[in-house]
Amino acid sequence: MKFTKATIIASAAAMSLGLAACDSAAENEAEENIEEMEDARDNQVDAMEEAGEITEDQADAIDDQTDAMEESMEEQADEIDEM
């Protein structure tokens, strides 16, 4: 399966929108979903790198972006829980 950078970004954006709709009772589920999104995105990036579609440096940059997105979304989930 071929994944483009746009597909990866779109999936992360959709996940972010889903997180925004969560209420405090669903914080644990939101964090689990965030972890699943991160794992899926990491797998997509690894597959793209192995297929030669992106370089190691590009994969590292996307991985860094994924980590930053995960951290941001988890902070949002914590803030929602505090409301």
C-alpha positions as CSV (number, residue, x, y, z in Angstrom):
1,M,0.0,0.0,0.0
2,K,1.4,3.4,-0.9
3,F,0.9,6.3,1.5
4,T,1.7,9.9,0.6
5,K,2.8,12.5,3.0
6,A,-0.6,14.2,2.5
7,T,-2.4,11.0,3.6
8,I,-0.3,10.8,6.7
9,I,-1.0,14.5,7.5
10,A,-4.7,14.2,6.8
11,S,-5.0,11.2,9.1
12,A,-3.3,13.1,11.9
13,A,-5.5,16.2,11.3
14,A,-8.6,14.0,11.5
15,M,-7.4,12.5,14.7
16,S,-6.8,16.0,16.1
17,L,-10.4,16.9,15.2
18,G,-11.7,13.8,16.9
19,L,-9.7,14.7,20.0
20,A,-11.2,18.1,20.2
21,A,-14.7,16.5,20.4
22,C,-13.8,14.4,23.4
23,D,-15.1,15.1,26.8
24,S,-13.3,14.5,30.1
25,A,-14.9,11.1,30.6
26,A,-13.2,9.9,27.4
27,E,-9.7,11.1,28.1
28,N,-8.2,7.6,28.5
29,E,-9.9,6.5,25.2
30,A,-8.6,9.7,23.5
31,E,-5.0,8.9,24.7
32,E,-5.4,5.3,23.5
33,N,-6.6,6.6,20.1
34,I,-3.6,9.0,20.0
35,E,-1.2,6.1,20.6
36,E,-2.9,4.1,17.9
37,M,-2.6,7.0,15.4
38,E,1.1,7.4,16.3
39,D,1.7,3.7,15.8
40,A,-0.1,3.7,12.4
41,R,1.7,6.8,11.3
42,D,5.1,5.3,12.3
43,N,4.3,2.1,10.4
44,Q,3.3,4.1,7.3
45,V,6.6,6.1,7.5
46,D,8.6,3.0,7.9
47,A,6.9,1.4,4.9
48,M,7.5,4.5,2.8
49,E,11.2,4.6,3.8
50,E,11.7,0.9,3.1
51,A,10.0,1.3,-0.3
52,G,12.4,4.1,-1.1
53,E,9.6,6.7,-1.4
54,I,11.2,8.9,1.3
55,T,14.8,9.2,2.6
56,E,15.9,8.4,6.1
57,D,16.1,12.1,6.9
58,Q,12.6,12.7,5.7
59,A,11.4,9.7,7.8
60,D,13.1,11.2,10.8
61,A,11.5,14.6,10.2
62,I,8.1,13.0,9.9
63,D,8.7,10.9,13.1
64,D,9.7,14.1,15.0
65,Q,6.5,15.7,13.7
66,T,4.4,12.7,14.8
67,D,6.0,12.9,18.3
68,A,5.2,16.6,18.6
69,M,1.6,16.0,17.4
70,E,1.2,13.2,19.9
71,E,2.4,15.3,22.8
72,S,0.2,18.2,21.8
73,M,-2.9,16.1,21.5
74,E,-2.2,14.4,24.8
75,E,-1.9,17.9,26.4
76,Q,-5.2,18.8,24.8
77,A,-6.8,15.7,26.3
78,D,-5.4,16.6,29.7
79,E,-6.8,20.2,29.4
80,I,-10.2,18.8,28.4
81,D,-10.1,16.6,31.5
82,E,-9.5,19.6,33.7
83,M,-12.5,21.5,32.4
